Amino acid sequence: MTTEIIRIGVLLVIFAAVFLAAQFAASSYASNRSHRSAINKRLQMIGAGRDREEIIGQLIKNRPKGAPELPAIFDGMVMGLQRNVFTSGISLTVGQVMLFMALGTVAAFLLSVFGLAFVGYAVSIGSVFLCALFSIAVAIALPLLIIGRMADARRKKMEYQFPIALDIFVRALRSGHPIASAVDLLTKEMEDPIGSEFGLISDEVAYGADLIGALEHMAERWDLDDMRMFVVSLSVQSQTGGNLAEILENISKVIRDRHQMFLKVRALSSEGRMTAWMLTVLPVFAFVSIFALTPSFYLENIEDPIFIYGFITLLVMYLMGVYIIRRLIDLKV
């Protein structure tokens, strides 16, 4: 009898231990999942216990600032790279991206040169030139194309979200919320990227910044006409008065009509845009794949001066073609 009681007691202790361990694991998983499933990045960082100042610094560390000390053409290139890095949503800064691209270029160049020497090809001016182009294509051109695609996808999502955010803003105003409270509501209801952007505005206002100025900063970061229209409307309404909810509702309708027209234009120009994308990517992909798989295709003729001059000419023509194609498909609606 005593043995049976001890056995039952041991089983009860084991059951209690397993039950408590399961409850602890379930609660920990639920807590972590709630942090992970927060609706946007800012709320995830708040849920993880990050300080508000640290959150603001993290969200705006990649904001485009340009390089006014450089000539206008280089300033525009730097601004474009900064805006693409910011819009793409990657955690790296522009300086880190450029550093990694530089290190990748050097590493790819050294590996390609040593690889050619290892398989028995002579290291000459022509082969070094080809290795340099291969390194630039692998470590600079391809990452820039990828970042550009990520930035375009995120910008399209922002353009899609903005009219929805305006509708939520209008409903909040009509239900009696002040403007600051309506902005705070957007931070809790909208996903990234617009949720974190309005959260950043809410934090800036909480730290004493002007609401119109914070909205202008958001419009400058994303360079979207819809945002600028929204900021101008708020600025004019704050000075002249009027029914802000009705104004924003009309703006939302105008933005949706513009998007419908823009989608029609995109549908009509889809063939041209796809052709432009293929003509931009295919030469880089073809050169990288052929040089990596069958380098003899180039190296057997690399010592011929005509090959080097022709290759440089083709490279210049490619860059000119990419610029012209980009200008042709840059449709404004």
N, C-alpha and C positions, 0 to 999 in steps of 0.2 A: 504493500500500500504506500509506504514511504517512497519507494522507487517510482511508482506511478505519479505521485504528486510532484516529485522532483522533475520527472520528464515533462509533465504538463507545464510546470513553472519555466523550464528551459525553453520549451516551445513558445510560451507566451512572451518570454523575453526576446527570443529571436523575431517573433512576429512584430513586437513593438519596435525593435530596432530597425527592421526592414521598413515598417510603416513610416517611422519618423524620417529615415533616410530618403524614402520615396517622396514624402511631403517636402522635405528640404530641397531635393533636386527639382521637384515640380515648381516650387515657389521661386527658386533661383532662375530656372528656365523662363518662367513667366515674366520675371522682372527684366531679364536680359532681352527677352523678345519684345517687351513693351518699349525698351530703349531702341531696339533695332527697327521696330515697326513704327516709330514716330513718323509723322506725315512728311517731314522735311528735315534737311540736314541740321538746321538751327535747333529744332526741337530735340533731335537726337543728341546734340552736344549739350543742351540744357539738361536733358535727362541723365546724361553721363556725369553731371556735376561740374561742367566746365564753367569758368568765370565769364561774366558777360563781356568784359573788356577783351578777354582772350577770344571769345566767339566773334566779336566785331573784327578784331585783327585778322582772324582766320578767314572770314568771309570776304574781306576787302583787300587782302594782301596782293591779289593779282589784278586789281583794278587798273585799267589802262591810264597811263600818265603821259606817254609820249616821251620824246627826247628833244625839247625845244632848243637845246644847245647845238644840235646837228642841223645840216641843211634840210630844207623842206621835204625833199624826196626821201631822205633817210628817216626823217621824223615820221613821215607817213608809213614807211615800212615797219618801223619799230612800233608805232601805234597799232598797226594791223596785227602784228604778231602778239602784242600784249592783249588786244581785244579777243583774238582767237583763243589764247591760253585761258583768259578769264571766262569767256563764254563756254568753252569746252567743259569746264567744271573739274579739271584735273587738279590734284593737290600740289603740284610742283609750281614754283614760281618761274617767271620768264628767265631769270638768271640761271636757275637750275636746269631748265630745258635747254638753254644755249650751252651750258657746261656739259651736259650729257651728250648733246649732239657733237660738240667739239671732241670730247673723249671718244665717242663712238666713231667719229671720222678718223681719228688717229689710229684707233685700234683696228678698224677695218682696213685702213691703208697698210699698216704694218703686217697684218695677217695675210693680206692679198699679195704683197711683195714677197714675203718669206715663203708663201705657198707656191708662187710661181718659181722661185729659186729652188725650192725643194723638189718640184716635179721636173726640173731640168731646163726651164726656160731662162734665157739670158735676161738679166736686169738691165734695161736700156732706158733711154729717155721716153721712147714710145710706150713701153710697158709701165713705167712709172706714171706716165700721163693717164693711161687707162685705169690703173689702180686708184689714182686720185679721183677720177670721175666715178668709178665704182663706189668708192668710199663716200663721196658726197651724195650719190643717189641713195645709198643704203641708210646712212646715218643722218642725212639732212632732208632730202626731198621726200622720202617716204614718211618720216615722222611728221613733217609739216602737212602733208596731204591727209594723214590720219587725224591730226589735231584740227585741221580745217573742216573735215567731215563731221567730227564730234561737235565742233562749234556750230556748224549749220544746223545739225539735228536739235541741239539744245535751244538755238535761237528760234527755230520753228515751233518748238514746244512752248517757249515763252510767248510767242505771238498767238498761239492757240489759247493759252491760259488767260491772257490779259482781258479779253471781253468777258470771260467767266468771272474773273476777279472784279471787274466793274459791276457786273450784275449783283454779286454778293455785297459790294460796297453800297450800291443803291438801296438794296433791301435793308441793310443795316441802318442807313440814314433815315429811311422811311419808318423804321421801327423805333426811332428815337435816339439812336446812338450818336455821339459826337464823332467828328472825323477821326480823332486819335483812337477812339474805341473801335471804329470800323476798320481802321488799318490793323489794329491788334487782332481783330477777328479774322482777317485774311491770313495772318501768320499761323493761325491754328486750323484753318480750313483748307488751305491750298498746299499742293505738293510743290516740290522743287521743279524748276528754279524760282518761280515767282514767290513761293511761300517764304523762302529764306530771304529774298530781296525785301519783301515787305516787313519781315521780322527785323532786318537790319535797319530799316527806316524807323520802326517802333523803338529799337534800342537807341538810335541816334537822337530821337525826340526825347526819350527818357533821360538822356544825358545832357539835354539843353539845346540841341540843335533845332533850327527852324524847320517846320514840316515841309514847306515849299522847297527850301534848300536841299533837304534830304531827298525829296522826290526828284529834284533836278539832277542830283548826283546819280541816282539810279538810272535816269534817262541817258545821262552821259556814259555810264558804264556799258549800257546795252546798245546805245545808238539806234533806238527805235522811234519812228515817227509817232506811233500810237501813244507811247509813254510821254513824249513831248506835248502831244495834244492834251493829254490828261493833266499834265503839270500846268500848262497854260490856262486850262479851264479852272483849275483850283485857284491859281494865282489871281485870275480876273475876278472870280466869284468872291474871293476874300477881300478884294478892294471895292467892288461895286455892289456886292450882294446878289440876291436872286435864289431861285430854287436849284440848289446844287444837285439834288437827286434827279430832277428832270434833265438838267444839263448833261450829267454823266450817262443817263439812259440814252439820250440822243447820240452822245459820243460812242457808246457801245454799239448802237445800231449802225452808225457810220463805219465803225471799224469792221463789223461783220460784213457789211456790204463791200467794203474794200477787199476783205479776205476772199469773199466769193468771186469777185472780179479777178483777184490775183490767182486763185486756183484755176479759173478758166484760162487765164493767160499761161499758167504753168502747164496745163493740159495741152494747149495748142503748141507750146514750145518744148514739150517733153522730148521729142526726137532730137532737136537741136542741142538741148542740155545734155542728154545722154551721149550724143556724139562728141560734145565738148569734153565731157568727163573721160570718155574712152581715149580720145586723142591726147589728153593730158597724162593719163596714167599709163596707157599701153606702152609708149616708148620707154619710160623709166622701167616698167616691169620687164619688158623684153630685154633691155640691155642688162639689167641685173641678173635675170635668169640665165641668159645665154653666156654671160661672162662667168657666172658661178658654175655652170654645168659643163660648158664646152669652151674654155678660154682660148683654145687654138683657133676658133673662128675669127678672133680678132688678132691674136698674137702672130699668126702666120704672115700677116700683111702690115704689122705695126711699124716696121722699119721703112716702109715706103712713104716718102714725104707727102705724096698726094693723099694718102690715107689720113695723115694727121691734119692736113689743111682741110680736107673734106669733112672730117669728124668735127673740127672746130666750127666750120661753116654750118653743119647740120645742127650743132648745139645752139648756135646763135639763132638760126631759123626756128628751132623748137621754142626757144624762149619768146621770140617775137610772136609766133603762132599762139602760144598760150595766152599772152597778153591780149592779142586781138580777139581770140575766142571769148575770153572773159568779158571783154568790153561788149561783144555782140550779144551775149546772153544775160547781161546785167540789165534786166527789164525793170522799169519803175512803174508802179501802179498807184 
